[in-house]
Protein backbone atom coordinates (compact mmCIF):
# COMPACT_ATOMS: atom_id res chain seq x y z
CA UNK A 1 0.00 0.00 0.00
CA UNK A 2 1.40 3.43 -0.89
CA UNK A 3 2.19 5.67 2.02
CA UNK A 4 0.45 8.99 2.50
CA UNK A 5 2.07 11.97 0.82
CA UNK A 6 3.55 14.72 2.89
CA UNK A 7 1.73 18.03 2.74
CA UNK A 8 4.18 20.36 4.43
CA UNK A 9 5.54 23.31 2.46
CA UNK A 10 8.98 21.69 2.06
CA UNK A 11 7.58 19.07 -0.32
CA UNK A 12 5.65 20.86 -3.04
CA UNK A 13 6.28 19.32 -6.42
CA UNK A 14 4.53 19.61 -9.78
CA UNK A 15 5.05 17.67 -13.00
CA UNK A 16 4.27 19.03 -16.47
CA UNK A 17 4.04 16.67 -19.46
CA UNK A 18 4.07 18.52 -22.77
CA UNK A 19 3.98 17.22 -26.34
CA UNK A 20 7.35 17.89 -27.93
CA UNK A 21 6.81 16.34 -31.35
CA UNK A 22 4.33 14.17 -33.24
CA UNK A 23 5.21 11.83 -36.09
CA UNK A 24 2.32 11.08 -38.40
CA UNK A 25 2.34 7.50 -39.73
CA UNK A 26 -0.18 6.52 -42.42
CA UNK A 27 -1.76 3.19 -41.54
CA UNK A 28 -0.49 1.43 -44.66
CA UNK A 29 3.12 2.35 -43.84
CA UNK A 30 3.11 0.17 -40.71
CA UNK A 31 3.80 -2.76 -43.01
CA UNK A 32 6.47 -1.02 -45.09
CA UNK A 33 9.55 -2.88 -43.83
CA UNK A 34 12.07 -0.61 -45.56
CA UNK A 35 10.49 2.55 -44.14
CA UNK A 36 10.16 1.13 -40.62
CA UNK A 37 13.75 -0.13 -40.57
CA UNK A 38 14.93 3.33 -41.58
CA UNK A 39 12.98 4.91 -38.74
CA UNK A 40 14.33 2.38 -36.24
CA UNK A 41 17.94 3.07 -37.22
CA UNK A 42 17.57 6.81 -36.83
CA UNK A 43 16.88 8.74 -33.64
CA UNK A 44 13.70 10.10 -35.19
CA UNK A 45 11.29 8.25 -32.94
CA UNK A 46 13.42 7.80 -29.83
CA UNK A 47 11.22 8.16 -26.76
CA UNK A 48 8.02 8.04 -28.83
CA UNK A 49 6.50 5.46 -26.53
CA UNK A 50 3.01 6.97 -26.57
CA UNK A 51 0.77 6.61 -29.59
CA UNK A 52 -2.62 8.08 -30.48
CA UNK A 53 -5.00 6.30 -32.83
CA UNK A 54 -7.12 9.04 -34.35
CA UNK A 55 -9.93 9.47 -36.85
CA UNK A 56 -10.00 12.49 -39.13
CA UNK A 57 -11.75 13.68 -42.24
CA UNK A 58 -10.13 12.55 -45.46
CA UNK A 59 -7.72 15.07 -46.94
CA UNK A 60 -7.51 15.01 -50.75
CA UNK A 61 -5.60 16.99 -53.38
CA UNK A 62 -7.36 18.41 -56.40
CA UNK A 63 -4.70 17.45 -58.96
CA UNK A 64 -6.30 19.44 -61.76
CA UNK A 65 -5.75 22.64 -59.75
CA UNK A 66 -2.23 21.83 -58.51
CA UNK A 67 0.84 23.60 -59.88
CA UNK A 68 4.42 24.61 -59.04
CA UNK A 69 6.81 27.18 -60.44
CA UNK A 70 10.56 27.39 -60.92
CA UNK A 71 11.10 28.77 -57.39
CA UNK A 72 9.21 25.92 -55.75
CA UNK A 73 5.97 27.69 -54.91
CA UNK A 74 3.19 25.12 -54.63
CA UNK A 75 -0.43 26.04 -55.29
CA UNK A 76 -3.16 23.47 -54.81
CA UNK A 77 -6.66 22.87 -53.49
CA UNK A 78 -7.37 20.41 -50.68
CA UNK A 79 -10.74 18.91 -49.90
CA UNK A 80 -11.38 18.03 -46.23
CA UNK A 81 -14.09 15.40 -45.95
CA UNK A 82 -17.12 16.54 -47.92
CA UNK A 83 -16.40 20.24 -47.36
CA UNK A 84 -15.63 22.58 -50.27
CA UNK A 85 -12.03 22.48 -51.47
CA UNK A 86 -9.70 24.88 -49.65
CA UNK A 87 -6.96 26.78 -51.52
CA UNK A 88 -3.46 26.14 -50.18
CA UNK A 89 -0.31 28.04 -51.10
CA UNK A 90 3.11 27.11 -49.72
CA UNK A 91 6.59 26.16 -50.89
CA UNK A 92 7.83 22.68 -51.68
CA UNK A 93 10.86 23.03 -49.41
CA UNK A 94 8.60 23.81 -46.43
CA UNK A 95 6.88 20.47 -46.90
CA UNK A 96 10.10 18.48 -46.55
CA UNK A 97 12.70 19.36 -43.92
CA UNK A 98 15.43 17.28 -45.60
CA UNK A 99 15.11 19.28 -48.82
CA UNK A 100 14.94 22.55 -46.87
CA UNK A 101 18.25 21.89 -45.08
CA UNK A 102 19.90 20.53 -48.22
CA UNK A 103 19.10 23.72 -50.13
CA UNK A 104 20.47 25.90 -47.34
CA UNK A 105 23.60 23.78 -46.88
CA UNK A 106 24.46 24.05 -50.58
CA UNK A 107 23.63 27.77 -50.72
CA UNK A 108 21.25 27.07 -53.61
CA UNK A 109 18.12 28.14 -51.80
CA UNK A 110 15.85 30.27 -53.99
CA UNK A 111 18.08 30.24 -57.07
CA UNK A 112 16.37 30.13 -60.46
CA UNK A 113 18.48 27.08 -61.36
CA UNK A 114 16.08 24.90 -59.43
CA UNK A 115 13.09 23.40 -61.14
CA UNK A 116 10.02 21.91 -59.46
CA UNK A 117 7.52 20.06 -61.61
CA UNK A 118 4.50 18.00 -60.56
CA UNK A 119 4.69 14.48 -61.95
CA UNK A 120 0.99 14.00 -62.56
CA UNK A 121 1.35 10.39 -63.70
CA UNK A 122 2.96 9.43 -60.38
CA UNK A 123 0.71 11.62 -58.19
CA UNK A 124 -2.70 10.87 -56.70
CA UNK A 125 -5.22 12.47 -54.33
CA UNK A 126 -3.12 11.61 -51.26
CA UNK A 127 0.43 12.03 -52.55
CA UNK A 128 2.12 14.53 -54.84
CA UNK A 129 5.28 13.48 -56.64
CA UNK A 130 7.34 16.56 -57.50
CA UNK A 131 10.47 16.24 -59.60
CA UNK A 132 13.08 18.51 -58.05
CA UNK A 133 16.04 19.56 -60.16
CA UNK A 134 18.78 20.74 -57.81
CA UNK A 135 21.12 21.89 -60.58
CA UNK A 136 20.67 22.55 -64.30
CA UNK A 137 23.12 19.77 -65.17
CA UNK A 138 21.58 17.13 -62.87
CA UNK A 139 18.66 14.80 -63.39
CA UNK A 140 15.53 15.60 -61.38
CA UNK A 141 14.93 13.77 -58.11
CA UNK A 142 11.35 12.68 -57.24
CA UNK A 143 10.06 14.07 -53.95
CA UNK A 144 6.84 12.61 -52.52
CA UNK A 145 4.66 14.94 -50.41
CA UNK A 146 1.67 13.70 -48.44
CA UNK A 147 -1.36 15.93 -48.27
CA UNK A 148 -0.68 16.15 -44.52
CA UNK A 149 2.81 17.58 -45.23
CA UNK A 150 1.30 20.34 -47.33
CA UNK A 151 -1.42 21.19 -44.81
CA UNK A 152 1.16 21.35 -42.04
CA UNK A 153 3.54 23.54 -44.05
CA UNK A 154 0.75 25.98 -44.93
CA UNK A 155 -0.60 25.98 -41.35
CA UNK A 156 -4.16 25.63 -42.61
CA UNK A 157 -7.00 26.05 -40.15
CA UNK A 158 -9.08 22.89 -40.43
CA UNK A 159 -11.59 23.58 -37.66
CA UNK A 160 -12.72 20.96 -35.17
CA UNK A 161 -14.46 19.02 -37.96
CA UNK A 162 -11.13 18.40 -39.68
CA UNK A 163 -8.92 17.95 -36.61
CA UNK A 164 -7.90 14.42 -35.52
CA UNK A 165 -10.25 12.86 -32.94
CA UNK A 166 -8.47 10.57 -30.48
CA UNK A 167 -10.18 7.16 -30.21
CA UNK A 168 -7.39 5.25 -28.44
CA UNK A 169 -4.22 6.01 -26.45
CA UNK A 170 -1.57 3.38 -25.83
CA UNK A 171 2.06 2.91 -24.96
CA UNK A 172 4.77 0.51 -26.08
CA UNK A 173 8.54 0.20 -26.17
CA UNK A 174 8.17 -1.89 -29.36
CA UNK A 175 5.66 0.40 -30.98
CA UNK A 176 5.71 -0.88 -34.58
CA UNK A 177 5.29 -4.49 -33.56
CA UNK A 178 2.46 -3.45 -31.25
CA UNK A 179 0.64 -1.44 -33.91
CA UNK A 180 0.83 -4.13 -36.58
CA UNK A 181 -1.30 -6.47 -34.51
CA UNK A 182 -3.45 -3.91 -32.67
CA UNK A 183 -7.10 -4.93 -32.48
CA UNK A 184 -8.23 -1.31 -31.99
CA UNK A 185 -6.84 -0.37 -35.40
CA UNK A 186 -9.00 -3.02 -37.08
CA UNK A 187 -11.98 -1.98 -34.97
CA UNK A 188 -11.50 1.67 -35.90
CA UNK A 189 -11.05 0.90 -39.60
CA UNK A 190 -14.26 -1.11 -39.67
CA UNK A 191 -16.30 1.78 -38.26
CA UNK A 192 -14.97 4.58 -40.50
CA UNK A 193 -17.43 6.61 -42.51
CA UNK A 194 -16.86 7.27 -46.21
CA UNK A 195 -15.30 10.68 -45.57
CA UNK A 196 -13.06 9.53 -42.68
CA UNK A 197 -9.68 7.85 -42.36
CA UNK A 198 -7.50 6.39 -39.64
CA UNK A 199 -4.32 8.13 -38.51
CA UNK A 200 -1.54 6.81 -36.29
CA UNK A 201 0.47 9.39 -34.35
CA UNK A 202 3.73 8.59 -32.56
CA UNK A 203 4.06 11.18 -29.79
CA UNK A 204 7.15 12.36 -27.96
CA UNK A 205 6.64 14.21 -24.68
CA UNK A 206 9.02 16.32 -22.62
CA UNK A 207 8.83 16.59 -18.85
CA UNK A 208 8.96 19.73 -16.77
CA UNK A 209 9.46 19.72 -13.01
CA UNK A 210 8.79 22.39 -10.39
CA UNK A 211 9.81 21.70 -6.81
CA UNK A 212 12.74 20.46 -4.76
CA UNK A 213 15.52 20.04 -7.32
CA UNK A 214 17.55 17.82 -5.02
CA UNK A 215 14.61 15.65 -3.98
CA UNK A 216 13.54 12.20 -5.06
CA UNK A 217 10.91 13.60 -7.42
CA UNK A 218 13.59 15.51 -9.32
CA UNK A 219 15.77 12.42 -9.62
CA UNK A 220 12.91 10.23 -10.80
CA UNK A 221 11.28 12.49 -13.36
CA UNK A 222 14.28 14.19 -14.97
CA UNK A 223 17.13 11.71 -14.65
CA UNK A 224 17.52 9.85 -17.96
CA UNK A 225 17.39 6.09 -17.68
CA UNK A 226 17.94 3.58 -20.50
CA UNK A 227 14.89 3.09 -22.72
CA UNK A 228 13.01 0.04 -21.52
CA UNK A 229 14.31 0.28 -17.95
CA UNK A 230 11.89 -0.09 -15.05
CA UNK A 231 12.14 3.63 -14.30
CA UNK A 232 11.46 4.62 -17.91
CA UNK A 233 8.47 2.28 -18.13
CA UNK A 234 7.03 3.67 -14.90
CA UNK A 235 7.24 7.23 -16.23
CA UNK A 236 5.60 6.26 -19.53
CA UNK A 237 2.86 4.39 -17.68
CA UNK A 238 2.15 7.44 -15.53
CA UNK A 239 1.94 9.61 -18.66
CA UNK A 240 -0.35 7.13 -20.41
CA UNK A 241 -2.74 6.93 -17.43
CA UNK A 242 -2.83 10.74 -17.21
CA UNK A 243 -3.62 11.12 -20.92
CA UNK A 244 -6.34 8.47 -20.81
CA UNK A 245 -7.92 10.16 -17.79
CA UNK A 246 -7.81 13.51 -19.59
CA UNK A 247 -9.07 12.50 -23.06
CA UNK A 248 -11.23 9.51 -22.02
CA UNK A 249 -11.01 7.96 -25.53
CA UNK A 250 -13.97 5.89 -26.67
CA UNK A 251 -11.99 2.70 -27.39
CA UNK A 252 -9.88 2.62 -24.21
CA UNK A 253 -11.67 0.22 -21.89
CA UNK A 254 -9.25 0.56 -18.95
CA UNK A 255 -8.42 3.55 -16.71
CA UNK A 256 -11.06 5.73 -18.38
CA UNK A 257 -13.55 5.89 -15.54
CA UNK A 258 -11.02 5.59 -12.70
CA UNK A 259 -10.22 8.91 -11.05
CA UNK A 260 -6.53 9.64 -11.41
CA UNK A 261 -5.87 9.85 -7.66
CA UNK A 262 -7.54 6.44 -7.19
CA UNK A 263 -5.46 4.69 -9.84
CA UNK A 264 -3.09 2.41 -7.91
CA UNK A 265 -0.10 2.96 -10.21
CA UNK A 266 -0.56 6.74 -10.25
CA UNK A 267 -1.17 7.07 -6.52
CA UNK A 268 1.87 4.92 -5.77
CA UNK A 269 4.13 7.22 -7.78
CA UNK A 270 2.71 10.54 -6.53
CA UNK A 271 2.84 9.33 -2.92
CA UNK A 272 6.40 8.10 -3.27
CA UNK A 273 7.68 11.35 -4.76
CA UNK A 274 5.40 13.87 -3.04
CA UNK A 275 3.82 15.02 -6.29
CA UNK A 276 1.05 17.54 -5.72
CA UNK A 277 -0.13 18.06 -9.30
CA UNK A 278 0.34 16.84 -12.87
CA UNK A 279 -0.23 19.15 -15.84
CA UNK A 280 -0.53 18.09 -19.47
CA UNK A 281 0.03 20.21 -22.58
CA UNK A 282 -1.40 18.43 -25.60
CA UNK A 283 -1.53 21.21 -28.20
CA UNK A 284 0.81 21.06 -31.18
CA UNK A 285 1.50 23.86 -33.64
CA UNK A 286 -0.19 23.25 -36.97
CA UNK A 287 -3.56 21.92 -38.12
CA UNK A 288 -2.84 18.23 -37.62
CA UNK A 289 -1.94 18.62 -33.95
CA UNK A 290 -5.29 19.85 -32.63
CA UNK A 291 -6.04 16.58 -30.90
CA UNK A 292 -9.40 16.27 -29.21
CA UNK A 293 -11.96 13.82 -27.86
CA UNK A 294 -15.68 14.45 -27.37
CA UNK A 295 -15.37 13.07 -23.83
CA UNK A 296 -12.23 14.89 -22.69
CA UNK A 297 -12.25 16.41 -19.23
CA UNK A 298 -11.80 20.05 -20.28
CA UNK A 299 -11.66 21.61 -23.73
CA UNK A 300 -8.38 23.46 -23.19
CA UNK A 301 -5.12 22.07 -24.54
CA UNK A 302 -3.44 22.61 -21.16
CA UNK A 303 -4.92 21.22 -17.95
CA UNK A 304 -3.86 20.32 -14.42
CA UNK A 305 -4.91 17.57 -12.02
CA UNK A 306 -4.36 18.41 -8.35
CA UNK A 307 -3.75 15.56 -5.94
CA UNK A 308 -4.23 17.97 -3.05
CA UNK A 309 -7.75 18.79 -4.24
CA UNK A 310 -8.65 15.82 -6.50
CA UNK A 311 -12.41 16.38 -6.29
CA UNK A 312 -12.02 19.16 -8.87
CA UNK A 313 -10.60 16.75 -11.43
CA UNK A 314 -8.76 18.34 -14.34
CA UNK A 315 -8.81 22.12 -14.40
CA UNK A 316 -7.94 24.37 -17.34
CA UNK A 317 -4.45 25.81 -17.57
CA UNK A 318 -1.35 25.44 -15.43
CA UNK A 319 -3.09 25.44 -12.09
CA UNK A 320 -0.88 24.62 -9.11
CA UNK A 321 -2.85 25.71 -6.04
CA UNK A 322 -0.84 23.39 -3.82
CA UNK A 323 2.31 25.33 -4.68
CA UNK A 324 1.42 28.58 -2.98
CA UNK A 325 5.01 29.67 -2.71
CA UNK A 326 5.41 29.25 -6.49
CA UNK A 327 1.98 30.24 -7.75
CA UNK A 328 2.65 33.90 -6.95
CA UNK A 329 5.40 33.81 -9.59
CA UNK A 330 5.34 32.85 -13.28
CA UNK A 331 5.60 29.14 -13.88
CA UNK A 332 9.20 28.10 -14.23
CA UNK A 333 10.68 29.95 -11.22
CA UNK A 334 11.49 28.91 -7.72
CA UNK A 335 12.03 31.08 -4.66
CA UNK A 336 15.26 30.51 -2.78
CA UNK A 337 16.50 32.22 0.35
CA UNK A 338 18.83 35.10 -0.49
CA UNK A 339 19.09 34.27 -4.19
CA UNK A 340 17.41 35.22 -7.44
CA UNK A 341 14.65 32.90 -8.65
CA UNK A 342 15.85 29.82 -10.51
CA UNK A 343 14.24 28.61 -13.67
CA UNK A 344 12.53 25.27 -13.64
CA UNK A 345 14.43 22.77 -15.75
CA UNK A 346 12.89 20.75 -18.56
Secondary structure, 3 states (H helix, E strand, C coil): CCCCCCCCCCCCEEEEEEEEEEEEEEHHHHHCHHHHHHHHHCCCCCCCCEEEEEEEECEEECHHHCEECCCCEEEEEEEECCCCCEEEEEEHHHHCHHHHHHHHHCCCCCCCCCEEEECCCCCCCCEEEEEEECCCCCCCEEEEEEHHHHHHHHCCCCCCCCCCEEEEEEECCCHHHHHHCCHHHHHHHHCCCCCEEEEEEEEEEEEEEECCCCCHHHHHHHCCCCCCCHHHHHHHHHHHHHHHHHHCCCCCCCCCCCCHHHCHHHHHHHHHCCEEEEEEECCCCCHHHCCECCCCCCCCCEEEEECCCHHHCEEECCCCCCCHHHHCCCCCEEEECCEEEEECCC
